Amino acid sequence: MPARVGVFVGGLVIAAVIAWFSEPGRRTLSFASESYNEVKRVSWPTRKETTQMTGIVFAFVAIMGIFMWVLDKGIEWILYGLLLGWK
């Protein structure tokens, strides 16, 4: 078990050194740093706004689900009940 941990930590150290000294690694670290700074500047919604929008989304999904069910049953009734006479 300690050998596995040592190999894992050693792999992380080697990966960090490669990332620090290679051009793609430096670009990746720079991108991560810029992304972190951008996230700090974002205007995040309040808890109330988040709750309201979640409720609106749930209501819309429920209404669309009911609409699709009614539409499906209507098409089923027209196709099988009236045209084919199966039910």
N, CA, C and O atoms as a CHARMM CRD file, in Angstrom:
* protein
*
  348
    1    1 MET  N      0.82500  -1.20600   0.00000 PROA 1      0.00000
    2    1 MET  CA     0.00000   0.00000   0.00000 PROA 1      0.00000
    3    1 MET  C      0.86500   1.26500   0.00000 PROA 1      0.00000
    4    1 MET  O      0.60800   2.16400  -0.80100 PROA 1      0.00000
    5    2 PRO  N      1.88800   1.37200   0.87200 PROA 2      0.00000
    6    2 PRO  CA     2.71800   2.58800   0.83900 PROA 2      0.00000
    7    2 PRO  C      3.43200   2.77100  -0.50100 PROA 2      0.00000
    8    2 PRO  O      3.67300   3.89900  -0.93100 PROA 2      0.00000
    9    3 ALA  N      3.77100   1.65500  -1.15900 PROA 3      0.00000
   10    3 ALA  CA     4.43400   1.77100  -2.46000 PROA 3      0.00000
   11    3 ALA  C      3.49000   2.38200  -3.48700 PROA 3      0.00000
   12    3 ALA  O      3.90800   3.18700  -4.32000 PROA 3      0.00000
   13    4 ARG  N      2.22200   2.00000  -3.42800 PROA 4      0.00000
   14    4 ARG  CA     1.24000   2.56100  -4.36400 PROA 4      0.00000
   15    4 ARG  C      1.08500   4.06100  -4.15200 PROA 4      0.00000
   16    4 ARG  O      1.02100   4.83500  -5.10700 PROA 4      0.00000
   17    5 VAL  N      1.02600   4.45300  -2.89500 PROA 5      0.00000
   18    5 VAL  CA     0.89700   5.88500  -2.58900 PROA 5      0.00000
   19    5 VAL  C      2.12600   6.62600  -3.07800 PROA 5      0.00000
   20    5 VAL  O      2.01400   7.71300  -3.64500 PROA 5      0.00000
   21    6 GLY  N      3.30300   6.04500  -2.86400 PROA 6      0.00000
   22    6 GLY  CA     4.54000   6.67600  -3.32300 PROA 6      0.00000
   23    6 GLY  C      4.58500   6.81300  -4.82800 PROA 6      0.00000
   24    6 GLY  O      4.99100   7.85300  -5.34700 PROA 6      0.00000
   25    7 VAL  N      4.17400   5.77400  -5.53400 PROA 7      0.00000
   26    7 VAL  CA     4.14200   5.83400  -7.00100 PROA 7      0.00000
   27    7 VAL  C      3.14000   6.88600  -7.46300 PROA 7      0.00000
   28    7 VAL  O      3.40700   7.63000  -8.40700 PROA 7      0.00000
   29    8 PHE  N      1.99300   6.94800  -6.80100 PROA 8      0.00000
   30    8 PHE  CA     0.97200   7.93900  -7.16600 PROA 8      0.00000
   31    8 PHE  C      1.49400   9.35700  -6.96100 PROA 8      0.00000
   32    8 PHE  O      1.37700  10.20200  -7.84800 PROA 8      0.00000
   33    9 VAL  N      2.07200   9.61600  -5.78600 PROA 9      0.00000
   34    9 VAL  CA     2.59900  10.95400  -5.49100 PROA 9      0.00000
   35    9 VAL  C      3.74600  11.28000  -6.43900 PROA 9      0.00000
   36    9 VAL  O      3.84700  12.40500  -6.92700 PROA 9      0.00000
   37   10 GLY  N      4.60900  10.30300  -6.70200 PROA 10     0.00000
   38   10 GLY  CA     5.70300  10.53200  -7.64900 PROA 10     0.00000
   39   10 GLY  C      5.18300  10.86700  -9.03600 PROA 10     0.00000
   40   10 GLY  O      5.72300  11.74300  -9.71200 PROA 10     0.00000
   41   11 GLY  N      4.13700  10.17200  -9.46000 PROA 11     0.00000
   42   11 GLY  CA     3.53100  10.47400 -10.75400 PROA 11     0.00000
   43   11 GLY  C      2.96200  11.87800 -10.80600 PROA 11     0.00000
   44   11 GLY  O      3.08500  12.57200 -11.81500 PROA 11     0.00000
   45   12 LEU  N      2.33400  12.29400  -9.70400 PROA 12     0.00000
   46   12 LEU  CA     1.80700  13.66400  -9.64900 PROA 12     0.00000
   47   12 LEU  C      2.92500  14.69400  -9.73600 PROA 12     0.00000
   48   12 LEU  O      2.79000  15.71000 -10.41800 PROA 12     0.00000
   49   13 VAL  N      4.03300  14.42900  -9.04100 PROA 13     0.00000
   50   13 VAL  CA     5.16700  15.36000  -9.07000 PROA 13     0.00000
   51   13 VAL  C      5.75000  15.43200 -10.48000 PROA 13     0.00000
   52   13 VAL  O      6.03100  16.52200 -10.98000 PROA 13     0.00000
   53   14 ILE  N      5.93100  14.29600 -11.11400 PROA 14     0.00000
   54   14 ILE  CA     6.46600  14.28900 -12.48300 PROA 14     0.00000
   55   14 ILE  C      5.51800  15.01800 -13.43400 PROA 14     0.00000
   56   14 ILE  O      5.96900  15.78300 -14.28700 PROA 14     0.00000
   57   15 ALA  N      4.21800  14.79000 -13.29800 PROA 15     0.00000
   58   15 ALA  CA     3.23900  15.47700 -14.14800 PROA 15     0.00000
   59   15 ALA  C      3.27900  16.98000 -13.91800 PROA 15     0.00000
   60   15 ALA  O      3.17700  17.75500 -14.87000 PROA 15     0.00000
   61   16 ALA  N      3.42900  17.40300 -12.65800 PROA 16     0.00000
   62   16 ALA  CA     3.49700  18.83600 -12.35200 PROA 16     0.00000
   63   16 ALA  C      4.74800  19.45800 -12.96000 PROA 16     0.00000
   64   16 ALA  O      4.69300  20.56700 -13.49200 PROA 16     0.00000
   65   17 VAL  N      5.87000  18.75500 -12.88700 PROA 17     0.00000
   66   17 VAL  CA     7.11200  19.28000 -13.46600 PROA 17     0.00000
   67   17 VAL  C      6.98100  19.39800 -14.98300 PROA 17     0.00000
   68   17 VAL  O      7.38200  20.40500 -15.56600 PROA 17     0.00000
   69   18 ILE  N      6.42700  18.38300 -15.61100 PROA 18     0.00000
   70   18 ILE  CA     6.23600  18.43900 -17.06800 PROA 18     0.00000
   71   18 ILE  C      5.28500  19.57600 -17.43400 PROA 18     0.00000
   72   18 ILE  O      5.52800  20.30500 -18.39600 PROA 18     0.00000
   73   19 ALA  N      4.20400  19.72600 -16.66900 PROA 19     0.00000
   74   19 ALA  CA     3.24800  20.80100 -16.95100 PROA 19     0.00000
   75   19 ALA  C      3.88900  22.16400 -16.74700 PROA 19     0.00000
   76   19 ALA  O      3.59000  23.10300 -17.48500 PROA 19     0.00000
   77   20 TRP  N      4.75100  22.28500 -15.77200 PROA 20     0.00000
   78   20 TRP  CA     5.35800  23.58200 -15.46100 PROA 20     0.00000
   79   20 TRP  C      6.38100  23.99400 -16.51300 PROA 20     0.00000
   80   20 TRP  O      6.49800  25.18000 -16.82300 PROA 20     0.00000
   81   21 PHE  N      7.11600  23.04400 -17.06100 PROA 21     0.00000
   82   21 PHE  CA     8.21900  23.38500 -17.94800 PROA 21     0.00000
   83   21 PHE  C      7.91900  23.20500 -19.43600 PROA 21     0.00000
   84   21 PHE  O      8.71500  23.64600 -20.26400 PROA 21     0.00000
   85   22 SER  N      6.81900  22.58400 -19.80200 PROA 22     0.00000
   86   22 SER  CA     6.50900  22.42200 -21.22500 PROA 22     0.00000
   87   22 SER  C      5.56600  23.53600 -21.67800 PROA 22     0.00000
   88   22 SER  O      4.81200  24.09000 -20.87800 PROA 22     0.00000
   89   23 GLU  N      5.62100  23.85000 -22.95200 PROA 23     0.00000
   90   23 GLU  CA     4.76800  24.91600 -23.50100 PROA 23     0.00000
   91   23 GLU  C      3.28200  24.56600 -23.39800 PROA 23     0.00000
   92   23 GLU  O      2.50200  25.40600 -22.95100 PROA 23     0.00000
   93   24 PRO  N      2.85800  23.36200 -23.79300 PROA 24     0.00000
   94   24 PRO  CA     1.43500  23.03600 -23.61800 PROA 24     0.00000
   95   24 PRO  C      1.00200  23.06900 -22.15100 PROA 24     0.00000
   96   24 PRO  O     -0.11500  23.47800 -21.83500 PROA 24     0.00000
   97   25 GLY  N      1.89000  22.63800 -21.26700 PROA 25     0.00000
   98   25 GLY  CA     1.56500  22.67700 -19.84000 PROA 25     0.00000
   99   25 GLY  C      1.40800  24.09900 -19.33600 PROA 25     0.00000
  100   25 GLY  O      0.48600  24.39300 -18.57600 PROA 25     0.00000
  101   26 ARG  N      2.30800  24.98700 -19.75800 PROA 26     0.00000
  102   26 ARG  CA     2.19900  26.39500 -19.33400 PROA 26     0.00000
  103   26 ARG  C      0.92900  27.03400 -19.87400 PROA 26     0.00000
  104   26 ARG  O      0.27700  27.81600 -19.18200 PROA 26     0.00000
  105   27 ARG  N      0.57800  26.69700 -21.12200 PROA 27     0.00000
  106   27 ARG  CA    -0.66700  27.24000 -21.67900 PROA 27     0.00000
  107   27 ARG  C     -1.87800  26.72900 -20.91400 PROA 27     0.00000
  108   27 ARG  O     -2.82600  27.47800 -20.67300 PROA 27     0.00000
  109   28 THR  N     -1.85100  25.46100 -20.53500 PROA 28     0.00000
  110   28 THR  CA    -2.95900  24.88900 -19.77100 PROA 28     0.00000
  111   28 THR  C     -3.07600  25.55100 -18.40800 PROA 28     0.00000
  112   28 THR  O     -4.17700  25.88700 -17.97000 PROA 28     0.00000
  113   29 LEU  N     -1.94600  25.73900 -17.73500 PROA 29     0.00000
  114   29 LEU  CA    -1.97200  26.40500 -16.43000 PROA 29     0.00000
  115   29 LEU  C     -2.43900  27.85100 -16.56100 PROA 29     0.00000
  116   29 LEU  O     -3.17900  28.34200 -15.70800 PROA 29     0.00000
  117   30 SER  N     -2.01600  28.53400 -17.61800 PROA 30     0.00000
  118   30 SER  CA    -2.45500  29.90900 -17.85200 PROA 30     0.00000
  119   30 SER  C     -3.95900  29.95700 -18.11400 PROA 30     0.00000
  120   30 SER  O     -4.65700  30.83000 -17.59700 PROA 30     0.00000
  121   31 PHE  N     -4.45400  29.01900 -18.91700 PROA 31     0.00000
  122   31 PHE  CA    -5.88700  28.95300 -19.19500 PROA 31     0.00000
  123   31 PHE  C     -6.67700  28.70100 -17.91400 PROA 31     0.00000
  124   31 PHE  O     -7.71600  29.32200 -17.69200 PROA 31     0.00000
  125   32 ALA  N     -6.18400  27.79000 -17.06900 PROA 32     0.00000
  126   32 ALA  CA    -6.86800  27.49200 -15.80700 PROA 32     0.00000
  127   32 ALA  C     -6.89500  28.71900 -14.90300 PROA 32     0.00000
  128   32 ALA  O     -7.90800  28.99800 -14.26100 PROA 32     0.00000
  129   33 SER  N     -5.79600  29.44500 -14.85300 PROA 33     0.00000
  130   33 SER  CA    -5.73900  30.65500 -14.02800 PROA 33     0.00000
  131   33 SER  C     -6.70500  31.72100 -14.54300 PROA 33     0.00000
  132   33 SER  O     -7.41600  32.34600 -13.75700 PROA 33     0.00000
  133   34 GLU  N     -6.73100  31.92900 -15.85600 PROA 34     0.00000
  134   34 GLU  CA    -7.64900  32.91200 -16.43300 PROA 34     0.00000
  135   34 GLU  C     -9.10300  32.49700 -16.22600 PROA 34     0.00000
  136   34 GLU  O     -9.96100  33.34100 -15.97000 PROA 34     0.00000
  137   35 SER  N     -9.37600  31.20600 -16.33500 PROA 35     0.00000
  138   35 SER  CA   -10.74000  30.71100 -16.11000 PROA 35     0.00000
  139   35 SER  C    -11.16900  30.95700 -14.67300 PROA 35     0.00000
  140   35 SER  O    -12.30300  31.36500 -14.42300 PROA 35     0.00000
  141   36 TYR  N    -10.27000  30.71100 -13.72800 PROA 36     0.00000
  142   36 TYR  CA   -10.58000  30.94100 -12.31700 PROA 36     0.00000
  143   36 TYR  C    -10.87400  32.42000 -12.07300 PROA 36     0.00000
  144   36 TYR  O    -11.82000  32.75100 -11.35800 PROA 36     0.00000
  145   37 ASN  N    -10.07900  33.30700 -12.65600 PROA 37     0.00000
  146   37 ASN  CA   -10.32100  34.74400 -12.49700 PROA 37     0.00000
  147   37 ASN  C    -11.65400  35.15300 -13.11900 PROA 37     0.00000
  148   37 ASN  O    -12.34800  36.01700 -12.58300 PROA 37     0.00000
  149   38 GLU  N    -12.01300  34.54300 -14.23700 PROA 38     0.00000
  150   38 GLU  CA   -13.28800  34.85100 -14.89100 PROA 38     0.00000
  151   38 GLU  C    -14.46200  34.39700 -14.03200 PROA 38     0.00000
  152   38 GLU  O    -15.46900  35.09800 -13.93600 PROA 38     0.00000
  153   39 VAL  N    -14.33700  33.23700 -13.41100 PROA 39     0.00000
  154   39 VAL  CA   -15.40700  32.72000 -12.55200 PROA 39     0.00000
  155   39 VAL  C    -15.62700  33.64900 -11.36200 PROA 39     0.00000
  156   39 VAL  O    -16.75900  33.81000 -10.90700 PROA 39     0.00000
  157   40 LYS  N    -14.56600  34.25600 -10.85600 PROA 40     0.00000
  158   40 LYS  CA   -14.71200  35.18000  -9.72100 PROA 40     0.00000
  159   40 LYS  C    -15.47500  36.43900 -10.12000 PROA 40     0.00000
  160   40 LYS  O    -16.09500  37.07600  -9.26800 PROA 40     0.00000
  161   41 ARG  N    -15.44000  36.81100 -11.41000 PROA 41     0.00000
  162   41 ARG  CA   -16.12100  38.02600 -11.85800 PROA 41     0.00000
  163   41 ARG  C    -17.57200  37.80300 -12.26300 PROA 41     0.00000
  164   41 ARG  O    -18.29100  38.76200 -12.54100 PROA 41     0.00000
  165   42 VAL  N    -18.00600  36.55900 -12.29800 PROA 42     0.00000
  166   42 VAL  CA   -19.36400  36.24100 -12.73200 PROA 42     0.00000
  167   42 VAL  C    -20.36500  36.73500 -11.69700 PROA 42     0.00000
  168   42 VAL  O    -20.13100  36.63200 -10.49300 PROA 42     0.00000
  169   43 SER  N    -21.48100  37.27200 -12.17800 PROA 43     0.00000
  170   43 SER  CA   -22.56700  37.69200 -11.29400 PROA 43     0.00000
  171   43 SER  C    -23.49800  36.49900 -11.10600 PROA 43     0.00000
  172   43 SER  O    -24.34200  36.22500 -11.96000 PROA 43     0.00000
  173   44 TRP  N    -23.34600  35.79300  -9.99000 PROA 44     0.00000
  174   44 TRP  CA   -24.12400  34.59100  -9.73700 PROA 44     0.00000
  175   44 TRP  C    -25.51700  34.95300  -9.24400 PROA 44     0.00000
  176   44 TRP  O    -25.67000  35.94900  -8.53700 PROA 44     0.00000
  177   45 PRO  N    -26.54700  34.16700  -9.59900 PROA 45     0.00000
  178   45 PRO  CA   -27.90900  34.46600  -9.13900 PROA 45     0.00000
  179   45 PRO  C    -28.04300  34.22100  -7.63700 PROA 45     0.00000
  180   45 PRO  O    -27.31700  33.42100  -7.04600 PROA 45     0.00000
  181   46 THR  N    -28.98800  34.93100  -7.04700 PROA 46     0.00000
  182   46 THR  CA   -29.24800  34.73700  -5.62200 PROA 46     0.00000
  183   46 THR  C    -30.00400  33.42800  -5.41600 PROA 46     0.00000
  184   46 THR  O    -30.46600  32.80400  -6.37100 PROA 46     0.00000
  185   47 ARG  N    -30.11900  33.02900  -4.16100 PROA 47     0.00000
  186   47 ARG  CA   -30.83600  31.78800  -3.84600 PROA 47     0.00000
  187   47 ARG  C    -32.30100  31.89100  -4.27500 PROA 47     0.00000
  188   47 ARG  O    -32.87900  30.92800  -4.77900 PROA 47     0.00000
  189   48 LYS  N    -32.89800  33.08200  -4.06800 PROA 48     0.00000
  190   48 LYS  CA   -34.30000  33.28700  -4.43600 PROA 48     0.00000
  191   48 LYS  C    -34.47700  33.16300  -5.95200 PROA 48     0.00000
  192   48 LYS  O    -35.40100  32.49600  -6.41700 PROA 48     0.00000
  193   49 GLU  N    -33.59400  33.80400  -6.72000 PROA 49     0.00000
  194   49 GLU  CA   -33.67500  33.72600  -8.17900 PROA 49     0.00000
  195   49 GLU  C    -33.50100  32.28300  -8.67000 PROA 49     0.00000
  196   49 GLU  O    -34.20100  31.83900  -9.58000 PROA 49     0.00000
  197   50 THR  N    -32.57100  31.56900  -8.06400 PROA 50     0.00000
  198   50 THR  CA   -32.34000  30.18000  -8.45600 PROA 50     0.00000
  199   50 THR  C    -33.55700  29.32300  -8.16900 PROA 50     0.00000
  200   50 THR  O    -33.94700  28.49900  -8.99500 PROA 50     0.00000
  201   51 THR  N    -34.16400  29.51300  -6.99700 PROA 51     0.00000
  202   51 THR  CA   -35.35200  28.74300  -6.63500 PROA 51     0.00000
  203   51 THR  C    -36.50600  29.05900  -7.57900 PROA 51     0.00000
  204   51 THR  O    -37.21400  28.15300  -8.01800 PROA 51     0.00000
  205   52 GLN  N    -36.69800  30.32800  -7.89100 PROA 52     0.00000
  206   52 GLN  CA   -37.78000  30.71900  -8.79500 PROA 52     0.00000
  207   52 GLN  C    -37.57900  30.13000 -10.18900 PROA 52     0.00000
  208   52 GLN  O    -38.52100  29.59900 -10.77800 PROA 52     0.00000
  209   53 MET  N    -36.37400  30.21900 -10.71300 PROA 53     0.00000
  210   53 MET  CA   -36.11700  29.68400 -12.04900 PROA 53     0.00000
  211   53 MET  C    -36.26000  28.16400 -12.07700 PROA 53     0.00000
  212   53 MET  O    -36.74200  27.60400 -13.06200 PROA 53     0.00000
  213   54 THR  N    -35.84400  27.49900 -11.00300 PROA 54     0.00000
  214   54 THR  CA   -36.01000  26.04800 -10.93500 PROA 54     0.00000
  215   54 THR  C    -37.48600  25.68800 -10.93500 PROA 54     0.00000
  216   54 THR  O    -37.89300  24.74000 -11.60700 PROA 54     0.00000
  217   55 GLY  N    -38.29000  26.43100 -10.19000 PROA 55     0.00000
  218   55 GLY  CA   -39.73100  26.19300 -10.17500 PROA 55     0.00000
  219   55 GLY  C    -40.35800  26.41100 -11.53800 PROA 55     0.00000
  220   55 GLY  O    -41.21900  25.64100 -11.96300 PROA 55     0.00000
  221   56 ILE  N    -39.92800  27.45900 -12.22200 PROA 56     0.00000
  222   56 ILE  CA   -40.45100  27.73700 -13.56100 PROA 56     0.00000
  223   56 ILE  C    -40.09300  26.60200 -14.52100 PROA 56     0.00000
  224   56 ILE  O    -40.92700  26.17300 -15.31800 PROA 56     0.00000
  225   57 VAL  N    -38.86000  26.12000 -14.44400 PROA 57     0.00000
  226   57 VAL  CA   -38.43800  25.02300 -15.32200 PROA 57     0.00000
  227   57 VAL  C    -39.24600  23.76600 -15.02800 PROA 57     0.00000
  228   57 VAL  O    -39.70800  23.10300 -15.95600 PROA 57     0.00000
  229   58 PHE  N    -39.42600  23.42500 -13.74500 PROA 58     0.00000
  230   58 PHE  CA   -40.21800  22.24200 -13.39400 PROA 58     0.00000
  231   58 PHE  C    -41.65800  22.37700 -13.89000 PROA 58     0.00000
  232   58 PHE  O    -42.22200  21.42300 -14.42500 PROA 58     0.00000
  233   59 ALA  N    -42.24900  23.55000 -13.71400 PROA 59     0.00000
  234   59 ALA  CA   -43.62500  23.76100 -14.16600 PROA 59     0.00000
  235   59 ALA  C    -43.71400  23.63100 -15.68600 PROA 59     0.00000
  236   59 ALA  O    -44.63700  23.00000 -16.20200 PROA 59     0.00000
  237   60 PHE  N    -42.76900  24.21800 -16.39700 PROA 60     0.00000
  238   60 PHE  CA   -42.77100  24.13600 -17.85600 PROA 60     0.00000
  239   60 PHE  C    -42.62800  22.69400 -18.32900 PROA 60     0.00000
  240   60 PHE  O    -43.31900  22.26900 -19.25500 PROA 60     0.00000
  241   61 VAL  N    -41.73500  21.94500 -17.69300 PROA 61     0.00000
  242   61 VAL  CA   -41.54400  20.54100 -18.07100 PROA 61     0.00000
  243   61 VAL  C    -42.81100  19.74100 -17.79900 PROA 61     0.00000
  244   61 VAL  O    -43.19500  18.89900 -18.61100 PROA 61     0.00000
  245   62 ALA  N    -43.46800  19.99200 -16.66300 PROA 62     0.00000
  246   62 ALA  CA   -44.70700  19.27600 -16.34600 PROA 62     0.00000
  247   62 ALA  C    -45.79800  19.60800 -17.35900 PROA 62     0.00000
  248   62 ALA  O    -46.49800  18.71300 -17.83300 PROA 62     0.00000
  249   63 ILE  N    -45.94600  20.88600 -17.69200 PROA 63     0.00000
  250   63 ILE  CA   -46.96400  21.29800 -18.66200 PROA 63     0.00000
  251   63 ILE  C    -46.67300  20.69000 -20.03400 PROA 63     0.00000
  252   63 ILE  O    -47.58700  20.20300 -20.70000 PROA 63     0.00000
  253   64 MET  N    -45.41600  20.71300 -20.45900 PROA 64     0.00000
  254   64 MET  CA   -45.06900  20.12500 -21.75400 PROA 64     0.00000
  255   64 MET  C    -45.27500  18.61600 -21.74300 PROA 64     0.00000
  256   64 MET  O    -45.68500  18.04400 -22.75300 PROA 64     0.00000
  257   65 GLY  N    -44.99800  17.96200 -20.61900 PROA 65     0.00000
  258   65 GLY  CA   -45.23700  16.52300 -20.51700 PROA 65     0.00000
  259   65 GLY  C    -46.70900  16.19000 -20.65900 PROA 65     0.00000
  260   65 GLY  O    -47.07400  15.24600 -21.36000 PROA 65     0.00000
  261   66 ILE  N    -47.55700  16.96600 -19.99000 PROA 66     0.00000
  262   66 ILE  CA   -49.00600  16.75700 -20.10300 PROA 66     0.00000
  263   66 ILE  C    -49.46700  17.02900 -21.53000 PROA 66     0.00000
  264   66 ILE  O    -50.27100  16.27400 -22.07600 PROA 66     0.00000
  265   67 PHE  N    -48.96400  18.09700 -22.13500 PROA 67     0.00000
  266   67 PHE  CA   -49.32000  18.42500 -23.51400 PROA 67     0.00000
  267   67 PHE  C    -48.93100  17.30100 -24.46900 PROA 67     0.00000
  268   67 PHE  O    -49.72000  16.92000 -25.33300 PROA 67     0.00000
  269   68 MET  N    -47.71800  16.76800 -24.31500 PROA 68     0.00000
  270   68 MET  CA   -47.27200  15.67900 -25.18700 PROA 68     0.00000
  271   68 MET  C    -48.10600  14.42100 -24.97500 PROA 68     0.00000
  272   68 MET  O    -48.40100  13.70400 -25.93000 PROA 68     0.00000
  273   69 TRP  N    -48.49000  14.14800 -23.72400 PROA 69     0.00000
  274   69 TRP  CA   -49.31500  12.97900 -23.44100 PROA 69     0.00000
  275   69 TRP  C    -50.68800  13.12500 -24.10600 PROA 69     0.00000
  276   69 TRP  O    -51.18800  12.18700 -24.72600 PROA 69     0.00000
  277   70 VAL  N    -51.29200  14.31600 -23.96900 PROA 70     0.00000
  278   70 VAL  CA   -52.60000  14.56200 -24.59200 PROA 70     0.00000
  279   70 VAL  C    -52.48500  14.45200 -26.11100 PROA 70     0.00000
  280   70 VAL  O    -53.34300  13.85000 -26.75600 PROA 70     0.00000
  281   71 LEU  N    -51.44300  15.02100 -26.67600 PROA 71     0.00000
  282   71 LEU  CA   -51.22700  14.94400 -28.11500 PROA 71     0.00000
  283   71 LEU  C    -51.04500  13.48900 -28.56200 PROA 71     0.00000
  284   71 LEU  O    -51.61300  13.07500 -29.57200 PROA 71     0.00000
  285   72 ASP  N    -50.26700  12.72400 -27.82000 PROA 72     0.00000
  286   72 ASP  CA   -50.04900  11.31500 -28.14600 PROA 72     0.00000
  287   72 ASP  C    -51.35500  10.53200 -28.08300 PROA 72     0.00000
  288   72 ASP  O    -51.65100   9.74000 -28.97800 PROA 72     0.00000
  289   73 LYS  N    -52.13200  10.75000 -27.03400 PROA 73     0.00000
  290   73 LYS  CA   -53.40500  10.03500 -26.90400 PROA 73     0.00000
  291   73 LYS  C    -54.38700  10.46200 -27.99400 PROA 73     0.00000
  292   73 LYS  O    -55.16700   9.64300 -28.47900 PROA 73     0.00000
  293   74 GLY  N    -54.35300  11.73200 -28.37900 PROA 74     0.00000
  294   74 GLY  CA   -55.21600  12.20100 -29.46700 PROA 74     0.00000
  295   74 GLY  C    -54.86300  11.54700 -30.78800 PROA 74     0.00000
  296   74 GLY  O    -55.74600  11.09600 -31.51800 PROA 74     0.00000
  297   75 ILE  N    -53.58000  11.49200 -31.09700 PROA 75     0.00000
  298   75 ILE  CA   -53.14700  10.83800 -32.33500 PROA 75     0.00000
  299   75 ILE  C    -53.47100   9.35000 -32.28600 PROA 75     0.00000
  300   75 ILE  O    -53.90000   8.76900 -33.28300 PROA 75     0.00000
  301   76 GLU  N    -53.26600   8.73300 -31.12300 PROA 76     0.00000
  302   76 GLU  CA   -53.59800   7.31200 -30.97200 PROA 76     0.00000
  303   76 GLU  C    -55.08400   7.07300 -31.20400 PROA 76     0.00000
  304   76 GLU  O    -55.45900   6.11500 -31.87900 PROA 76     0.00000
  305   77 TRP  N    -55.92100   7.92400 -30.65800 PROA 77     0.00000
  306   77 TRP  CA   -57.37200   7.78000 -30.81600 PROA 77     0.00000
  307   77 TRP  C    -57.77700   7.94600 -32.27900 PROA 77     0.00000
  308   77 TRP  O    -58.58900   7.18200 -32.80200 PROA 77     0.00000
  309   78 ILE  N    -57.19000   8.96800 -32.94000 PROA 78     0.00000
  310   78 ILE  CA   -57.51300   9.19600 -34.35100 PROA 78     0.00000
  311   78 ILE  C    -57.04400   8.01900 -35.20200 PROA 78     0.00000
  312   78 ILE  O    -57.79600   7.52100 -36.04000 PROA 78     0.00000
  313   79 LEU  N    -55.80900   7.57500 -34.99200 PROA 79     0.00000
  314   79 LEU  CA   -55.24400   6.52800 -35.83500 PROA 79     0.00000
  315   79 LEU  C    -55.89300   5.17700 -35.58700 PROA 79     0.00000
  316   79 LEU  O    -56.37000   4.53200 -36.52100 PROA 79     0.00000
  317   80 TYR  N    -55.91200   4.74500 -34.32000 PROA 80     0.00000
  318   80 TYR  CA   -56.41000   3.40100 -34.02900 PROA 80     0.00000
  319   80 TYR  C    -57.92100   3.35300 -33.84300 PROA 80     0.00000
  320   80 TYR  O    -58.55300   2.36800 -34.22300 PROA 80     0.00000
  321   81 GLY  N    -58.50300   4.38200 -33.27300 PROA 81     0.00000
  322   81 GLY  CA   -59.93400   4.36200 -33.01300 PROA 81     0.00000
  323   81 GLY  C    -60.77400   4.67700 -34.22600 PROA 81     0.00000
  324   81 GLY  O    -61.74600   3.97700 -34.50900 PROA 81     0.00000
  325   82 LEU  N    -60.41100   5.72400 -34.94900 PROA 82     0.00000
  326   82 LEU  CA   -61.23000   6.15900 -36.07700 PROA 82     0.00000
  327   82 LEU  C    -60.81500   5.52000 -37.39900 PROA 82     0.00000
  328   82 LEU  O    -61.65900   4.99900 -38.12800 PROA 82     0.00000
  329   83 LEU  N    -59.52500   5.55700 -37.71000 PROA 83     0.00000
  330   83 LEU  CA   -59.08100   5.08700 -39.02000 PROA 83     0.00000
  331   83 LEU  C    -58.99300   3.56300 -39.11100 PROA 83     0.00000
  332   83 LEU  O    -59.47600   2.97900 -40.08100 PROA 83     0.00000
  333   84 LEU  N    -58.39100   2.92100 -38.13200 PROA 84     0.00000
  334   84 LEU  CA   -58.18200   1.47900 -38.21000 PROA 84     0.00000
  335   84 LEU  C    -59.23900   0.68200 -37.46200 PROA 84     0.00000
  336   84 LEU  O    -59.45500  -0.49300 -37.76000 PROA 84     0.00000
  337   85 GLY  N    -59.89300   1.30200 -36.50400 PROA 85     0.00000
  338   85 GLY  CA   -60.94100   0.64400 -35.74000 PROA 85     0.00000
  339   85 GLY  C    -60.45700  -0.52100 -34.89300 PROA 85     0.00000
  340   85 GLY  O    -61.18000  -1.50500 -34.74200 PROA 85     0.00000
  341   86 TRP  N    -59.24100  -0.43700 -34.33000 PROA 86     0.00000
  342   86 TRP  CA   -58.67700  -1.53100 -33.54200 PROA 86     0.00000
  343   86 TRP  C    -59.16000  -1.53500 -32.11000 PROA 86     0.00000
  344   86 TRP  O    -59.17800  -2.59600 -31.48700 PROA 86     0.00000
  345   87 LYS  N    -59.54400  -0.42200 -31.56700 PROA 87     0.00000
  346   87 LYS  CA   -59.89000  -0.38300 -30.14100 PROA 87     0.00000
  347   87 LYS  C    -61.35700  -0.16900 -29.95000 PROA 87     0.00000
  348   87 LYS  O    -61.83000  -0.10900 -28.81500 PROA 87     0.00000
